[in-house]
Amino acid sequence: MTPTAPIQAAPQPLKHWRVAVPESRQLNVLHDMLAVRGATVVRCPLVSIRDNPDEHTIKAWLLQFCASPPDDLIILTGEGIRRLTGFAERWGMLEPWASALGKVRKIARGPKPASALRPHQLKPNVLAVAPTTDGVMQTLQHEELVGRKIAIQLYGEEPNLKLQHFLMAKGAHIDTVAPYIYASDAEAEQVTQLIDDLINHQLDILVLTSIVQIKRLMSVAKKQGREAQLIAAFKAIYIAAIGPIVAQMLNELEVPIAIMPDDKFFMKPLVRKMVTFVAANPKP
């Protein structure tokens, strides 16, 4: 009888590391990727993402987009395309929406819109040189945009006046849509507990995947008179940032970033980078 080989335990490179995950969109996915690698995961959803309740405005925008597609669509987030697709499906407009998407030049700020376009068998026509507003502007800097109709799918309700003014200065006709909103309705008690843990050095790594999370933490800390303490706590912990937009806000706060993917700004590369970092920086 052939002996059975012993089952090898899965490696747990993050064992004994306490990782705070204030993630809203993919909390369970990120939690599982960290937990299977041995991390003690502290969960605290700071914000939720919801459809924009102003359905009248969204529907009017979709009807116009489908009836007379613009020349270009600037896609700032994959979430926005998914939400617009959801609206279109609920209102029986999925086919004309997909058809119109196929006709316009799709300019993506970063790589995530590609996955949102894939169900329509589409992909971005242009990828910004960097996944930021400045990257979009740099990509379009030398293009002739006079008279072009350009739609902008916004990041939450942020109007991105910088991008709007840039396009208008180049003579483009612009139209914006905000298909989703961020709701800072997480339990105040949970947010306060996370701030307490950060200030009291109870955590090893803080994962940040959107600037909305930083703003939420800062807002609650400010109301509690602990803004300076929170910034000091940010500087005393290892920060794992998903990409350059989060990094830019942290840089403005003079908070160093220990862990960030080199180019692919998704969950898996972030976790892989974390594993590499802790291997090089073992706990005492």
Number of C-alpha atoms within 10 A of each C-alpha: 3 4 5 6 6 6 6 6 6 9 10 14 18 22 15 12 18 17 24 25 24 23 22 20 14 11 14 13 13 18 19 13 15 25 16 15 16 18 20 19 18 16 17 19 19 25 20 15 14 13 18 18 11 11 12 9 13 20 17 10 18 21 15 12 19 19 12 10 22 21 16 19 24 22 25 24 21 20 22 23 20 18 18 22 23 15 20 20 13 10 10 10 17 18 14 16 22 18 13 17 21 17 13 19 18 24 22 27 26 24 21 19 23 21 17 20 20 11 12 16 11 15 21 24 13 16 21 21 16 19 21 18 17 15 16 23 19 14 17 18 13 9 9 11 18 13 13 16 16 24 23 20 25 21 20 23 14 9 15 14 9 11 15 18 13 14 20 15 12 17 15 19 18 18 15 16 20 22 29 24 19 17 14 16 11 15 12 12 9 14 19 16 12 22 22 17 15 23 19 12 13 14 21 17 24 20 22 22 25 18 15 19 20 16 14 18 19 18 14 16 20 14 9 10 11 17 17 12 17 20 19 15 20 23 16 17 20 21 24 26 23 24 22 18 17 20 22 14 15 21 13 8 12 13 20 16 17 14 24 26 20 12 13 15 19 15 16 15 16 23 22 15 18 24 18 14 15 16 12 9 9 10 9 3
